[in-house]
Structure formats: structure tokens, C-alpha cells
Amino acid sequence: MSDPLWMRLWRTLQQDGCGGLWLKSLDASGYRRLYLLRRPLVEPIRDCPTTLPVEVDWLTPEGVHDYLGFRPEATGHDVTRQLQQGDRCLLARHEGRIVGAMWGSSARTNTRSLLGHDLPLAAGEAYQFDAYTSPEVRGMGIAPALSVAWLRHLRDEGCTAAIRMTFPWNGAALRSHAKAGYRVAAVVRSLRLGNRRYLFPIRKFAP
């Protein structure tokens, strides 16, 4: 049974403040606002050490079963399809157990579920998405470390920048991405009318 509405509102107010509560209320009504973060790869990519020892490796088709144990809300079909489409997932393991994961692609943005549209990638850009850390090990630097490993891999492949999307009220994600060198580059807004979502012109910030 889900919590009462007043309890969910109070929890949101405590976690995200009045601004976060207002934006989440707008989101529930159909208006969505996200930050587009960008990370130029010509800048130095500094280490982001973790306070929990982890090993980083790539998700393979043979490892999908383990991944589903880490993300039980996912389905094997969807994860396998993403890998077949060229998406890649970098994993963080502690004592062999997956405790963090981050997806990425240098071919597409995969923003349809957020915005109703896939944003185009500029030449040399790659997209990072769906970062998740097990709740019991959050705050130990795992997400920034995965970002850094991803960014270095993309740089070695010849990419010049990486982008990602984050909700403005997700302060923990914004702080994590900032540690890896991401900065807010634009605001992306959309509006849901019926079964369709319409994208507003993207408002870019000065570099």
C-alpha cells in the first residue's frame, strides 16, 4: 500500500525543498523541466576515489542475469535489446556483487521516456544515462567513479564531449555529476497533452 499523499508531499518537501516540490507538482501535471549537463573531454579528467573498494567492468550478455538481480525492475529482454542496439553499461562491483551501474551510448540519446523525443547528438558527443547505485552504498563515490571511467573510455574512443539529463530537484545527482566535471549547459522542457509529449525550444546557457 502506498503512503498517503500528505506523507509523500512532506517527504518531498524535506528532501527537495519548496522548489523541488513545485517542480515535481508541475511534472505530475504534465510539464517537465530537466537540466542538460555537458562535459567537454578536452578538459582533464581527474580521479574520483571511492570509499568502498570496487572493480569496474562492462556488462556483457552473459552477465544480464546478475544485472537483473541488481535492478529487479528491469527485464532481461529490455537489457539485452539495449546491448544489441549498441548501448553499453559500466558496472561497479564490490566483492563480486554489482553495487553501481551507468549506461551510455555514442549513437543515440535515449531520452524518449523522459521527453517523448530522442534528442540529436552532435558530432563527437556521447550520452550517459540511467546511473544507479545500491541504496546501502550511496554516498561512497561510486557514481562519480563510474562517470570518470566512462569519460576516459569515451575520450580514448575519440569523443569530444559527453552529455546527460538530470531533474533540477535531484541535488544528489547534480553533485555527483559535478564531481566528474559535468556542468549545466541547457534547460530542456516538454509538455504532455493527452498521450503525446511536446518539446519546447532548448534554452542553452553561455559556455
Secondary structure, 3 states (H helix, E strand, C coil): CCCCHHHHHHHHHHHHHHHHHHHHHHHHHCEEEEEEEEEECCCCCCCCCCCCCCEEEECCHHHHHHHHHHCCCCCHHHHHHHHHCCCEEEEEEECCEEEEEEEEECCCCCCHHHHCCCCCCCCCEEEEEEEEECHHHCCCCHHHHHHHHHHHHHHHHCCCEEEEEECCCCHHHHHHHHHCCCEEEEEEEEEEECCEEEECCCEECCC
